[in-house]
Amino acid sequence: MKNSIFKSFRFEIVLYSLLSLVYTILSEAALFFGIYLVYHILGGNGDKLQNQEQIGNSLNNYLIDNGAALNRYQINSNRSNFINQSLPPGKGFIFVVVSIALVVGVVLFTTYFLLLTRKFGTDLEKIAGGISSISAGDFNARIDINNDDEFGFIASKLNQMAKDIKHLIENEHKSEYTKNELITSVAHDLRTPLTSIIGYLELVSDKDKLTPEIKQRYIEIAYSKSKRLEKLIEDLFAYTSFSFGEVTMEQSEIDMVKFINQLVDEFYPSFQENGLEYEFSTNLSSAYVIADGSLLARAFANLISNAIKYGRDGKSVKLKLKTENNKVIVSVTNYGNLIPEKDLQNIFDRFYRVEGSRSSETGGTGLGLAIAKSIIQMHGGTIEARSDFDGTVFEVALDEKKEGMEE
């Protein structure tokens, strides 16, 4: 904590101590001055005349009793003695006054100090109450102290601690929920093709009831389901590796114009098989990034595969490459069914699929986009999706490598 000394608890204690001392001195001065005034106004003059009269009478009686033979020196001496005897003793009187002043000063100082520092007690009560609430499990509890001193610092740290603990607990619950959801999704996606494989193999095993053509068809279906099961398992391993940072990248300079052209050519049979036209457009002759070619190819392959599966109705898939603000931006657009806004927020989550996309024709593993996002983020890039009447667009942005830049 690096606060100004003038906002610290220690400075406040010194300040309140000095203020209490000043208030005590002023109060005592006012108190004793008031007593002095009252004494002299109400009783001081009468006591003085009475004392003088007593002294005069005593002196006259003394002169009468002892005769007029006394000389002036004796008269003056005796007169002084009578006057001194009529006054209170000096040292004792001063001691009493000082003692009273000290006692009154201590009482006044303590009173003023307690009054000035009462906010410290209030702050401590708030802190103690907040700690009790947090320790009881109420992580929404907050300690309302807005001072800049140590109490305010402690309160802010306790509030932050409660917030962090609440966040950790929420993440733990979310992680538990995600784990259960993952197990459910994996079990479903593994069971579905496995059940089909077992069913078709059981049919094939009955040699007497099936013709060779039907058996061959069932074998092909079982094989197709087996390949889908293999793809799911591969994607599971891949996603797990990406999630836990177990994948190492071998980066090199890649010309994205050539890279996308080559990738599109590799998907030519898939475009033809699904009756889709495709187009790759760019106004650049080259655009370089530093990336792992194999991983990047997998990410964009997943995006193109996704566009082919869900863009059949649109009859076209378009890819576009441009540079903007030192970024190489590649977009993949299909013109199939629109993706609802609520689904766009979760489309890159693992095993998330838009409602109705679990059919045997289009339903994939639900990991393709999640893997693509992980790969793009590993390269320091971004990926986002939007869907409207201009098509469903997946857009990837990667840092552009300028000439002369080091890898």
N, C-alpha and C positions, 0 to 999 in steps of 0.2 A: 504494500500500500504506500503510495507516494503522494500524500496530500500535503497541502501547505500547513506549516506549523501553526498558523493562525486559525485553522479549521480543525485542529486536533483536540482530542479529549483533554490532554495535559494542559494545553493552553487555556481551555475553558475553565479547568479547575483553578489555575493560577488567577485568571481573570475574576472568577466569582469569589475567590478568597480575598483579593484586593478590594473588590466592591463591598464585600461583607465588612471588611475592616474599616473602609471609609464610612459606610453607613453606621457602623457602631460608634465611631468617633463623633460623627455629627449628632447621632442620637443622644449620646452621653453628654455632649456639650450642651445640647438643647435642654436635656433633662435637668442637669445641675444648674444651668443658668436660670431655668424656670423656678427651681427651688429657691435659689438665691434671691430672685426678684420677689417671690411670694413671702419669704422670710422677712426681708427688709421692708416690704410695703405694708404687710399686715402686722408684724410684731417687732420689727427691728427698732423703730423709733421709741416705742414704749419701754422696751428692755434697756435701751441706752439711757433714757432719762431716769429710770429706776435705779440703774447701777450708779449713775452719777449722784443721785440723791442719797443712796446708801453710803457712798464714799464720803460725801460731805458731812453727813451725820456722824459717821464714825470718827472723822477727823475732828469735828467740833467736840465730841465727847472726850476724845483723847486729850485735847488741849485744856479742857476744863478740869479734867481729873489730874493732870500733871502740872498745872500752873503755867503761868506766863513766863517762867524762868527759862524755858527751853529756847535755845537759839534757833536761828533760821535754818541752819543745817539739819538739825534734828527734825524740825517740822517737815522739811522737804523729804528727808529720808523716810520718815514714818509714813508720810503721805504716799510715797512710791510703793512702799510695802503693802499698804491697804489696797492700792489700785491693782497691783500684781495678784494679790490674793483673790480679788473679785473676778479675774479673767480665767477662762478654762486653760488647762495645761496644754502647751503647743504640740509636743511630740505625740502624745496620745490622740489628740484630735486629728492630726494629720494621718496617723496610722488607720484610724477608723474610716476616714474619708477615702483613703487609697484602697482599703479593703473592699468597701462598698462599691467603689468605681470598678475594680477588677471583676467582682462577681457579676455586677450588672453588665460589664463589657463582654464577659464570656457568654452570658445568656443571650445578649443581643447578637453577638457574632454567630453563635450557633443557629439562632433563629433565622437570621438573614441568609446564612449559607445553605440551610435546608430549604428555604423558600426558593433561592436562586437555582439550586441544583435538583429540584423536584422532577424536572424533565428526564434526568438520568434514571431515576427510579421507574418512571413511566416507560422509558425505552427498554430497560432491563425486563420489566414485566411483559412487554410485547415480545421480546426475544425469547423469554422463557416459555410464553404461551405458544409461540410459533414452533419452537423445538418440540414441545409436548404434542402438538397437532401432527407434525411431520413424523415423529417417532410412532404415533398411533396409526399411521398409514394414510393420513389425509395430505396427499401431495399437491392438492390444490390450495392449501393454506399458504398465505403470504404475510410477511411481516411488514407492516406499513410504517417504515421509518425513512424519511427522505433527507436526513441530515447528511452533511459532508464529513462528519467525524467518524471515529472508530465504530460507534454503534451503527451508524448508517452503512458502513462498509461490511460489518458482520451480518447485518440484516440482508443486504444485497447478495452476499455469498450464500446465506442460508436459503434465500429465495431461489437462487440459481441452482443450488443443490437439489431442492425439491423439484424444480422443473426438470433437471437432468434425470433424476430418479424416475419421475413420471414418464419421461420420454423412453428411458431404458425398459421400463415395465411394459409400456405400450409396444415397443419394438419386439420385446420377448413374446408378448401375446400374438403380435402379428406374425412373428417368425414361427410360432407354434401352429398358428392357423395355416400359414403358407406351407409348412411341412406336411400337415395333414392333407391339405389340398393337393400337394405334389404327389403324395402317396396314392390318394384317390385317383388322380388323373393318370398316373403311371399304371396303376392297376387296371383302370378302364381301358387305356390304350394298348396295353399288353394283352389283356384278356380278349378284346374284340377280334383281332386277327388270329390269335391263337385258337379261339373257339372255332373260327371258320376253318382254319387249317385242319384241326382235329375232325371236324364234321365231314369235310370233303374227303379226307383220307379214309375215314370209316366207310363212306360210300364207295370209294374206289376199291376198298378191300373186299367188297362183296362182288365177286367175279361173275356170278350167275345172272344178276339182275340188270347190269349195265352193258351198253354197247361200247365197243372200243372208242367210238367218237366221243361219247359222253364221259367216259373215263379220262380221255385225253383232256377234255375241257375242264373237268374237275381238278386234274393234276395242275393244269395251267393256273387255275384260280388259287389253288393251295400255294403254288410257287409265288404268285403275285402277293398273296398275303404274307408269305414268309419274307419276301423282300421288303415289304412295308414294316414288318416287325424288326427286321435287321436295321432299317433306316431309323426307326424310333430309338433303338438301343444305341446306335451310333450318335444320334443327336443328343441323347441323354448324357452320354459320356462327354461329348463336346461341350454341352452347356455347363456341365459340372466343372470341367476343366477351365472354361472361361470364367465362371463365377468365382472360383477359388484361386485364380491367378496362376494356374499351373501351366499355362501356355507361354512359351517363349517366342519372341518375334525375331525373324531374320530380315531386317529392313534393308531396302535398297531403293534406288531412284527408279520410279515407274512413270512412264508416259501414259496418262489416263486416257488420252484419245486412242492410242493403239490398244490399250488394255480393254476398253469397253468394246471397241470394234471386234477384237478377237473373241470376247465373251459372247457377244451377240451372234457371231458366226457359229459358235459351238451350240447355241440354242436353236439354230435353224431347223433341225428336225422336229423339235418340240413345237415351234411355231406352226410348221406345216401340218403336223399331226392334229393340232387343235384348231386349224382353220383360221389362224391369226395372221394379220399383216403386222410387220414391225418396221420401225424407223429409228435411226440414230442420227441426231442432228447436232452440229456444233460449228461455230465459226472460227475455231482455233485449229492450228496445225499441230500443236502439242501443248500439254499442260502437265507439269511434273509434280509428283508428291513423293514423300519418303514413306514407304510402307512395306509390309510383308505381303508379297504378291499372292501367295497361296491363301492366306487368311482373307485378304481383300477380295479375292476371286470367290471365295465361299460366301462372303457377305452379299456381294452383288448377285451371285447365282441364286441365293435364297430370295432376293427381291424380285428377280426376273421370274423365277419359278412361281412366286406368289402372284405376280401380275398375270402369268399365263393361266393359272388355276382359276382365279377369280375374275378374269377379264374376257372370258370366252364370249359372253353376250355382247361385248363391245366391239368384237372383231378386230381390235387393233391394240398394239402396245407400242408406246413411244418412249425413247430414251433421249435425254438432252444433256449436254455438257457445256458449262460456261465457267468463267472466273469472275469473282466479285469480292472486293475488299480482301485481297490476298487469300481467297479461298477458291478451291476447285469444287464446283457444285454439280452433282450428277443427280438427275431426277428420272424416276421410272414411273410412267403413267399408264394406267389401264382404264377402260371405259365400261367396265362391268357394273354390277350393282353398287350403289353408294354404301359407304360405311356410316352407320349412325354416329352422331357426335359422342354419345356415351361410350361407344366401343373404341373410338379413336384414342381415348385417354388410356385405354388398357391394352391396346393392340400389340404392344411390344412386350407384354408380360408373358412369362412362360405358361404354356398350355392354354393360353387364352385364345378363343376362337369366336368369331362373330356368330351370333345365333343363326342356326341353319347351315353352318359350314362344316358340319360333321358327316356329311354324306360320303359315301365311298368314292365318289368322283372327285370331290374337292377337298375333303377333310384330310389335312396333313397331320404331322405330329404335334403341331401347336408350339414348336420350338424354333422354327425357321427365323421368324422376325426377332425373337429374343436373342438368338445367336448372332444375327446380323448386327443388332444394336450393340452387343458386347464387343464384337470385333471393331466396329467403328469407334466406339469409346476407347478401346485399347490404343487406337491410333490418334487419340486426341481430337476426334471429329464429332460431329453431331448428326443425328438422324431424326426426322420428323415426318408425320403423315398428315394429309388433309384430304377431304373427300367432299366434292360438290358436283354441280352439273358440268364442270369442266373436266371431270375425271377424278380418279383416286390417284394421288401423287405421293410417292415416297421419295424424299429428298435428302441426299447425303452431302455434307460439307466437310472437306478435308483441307488442311493447311497446304497452301501452294509453295513449292520450292522454286525460288527465283534463281536465275543464273548467278553464279558466284557465291551462293550460300553453301556453307559446309553442311555435310550430312550429320 
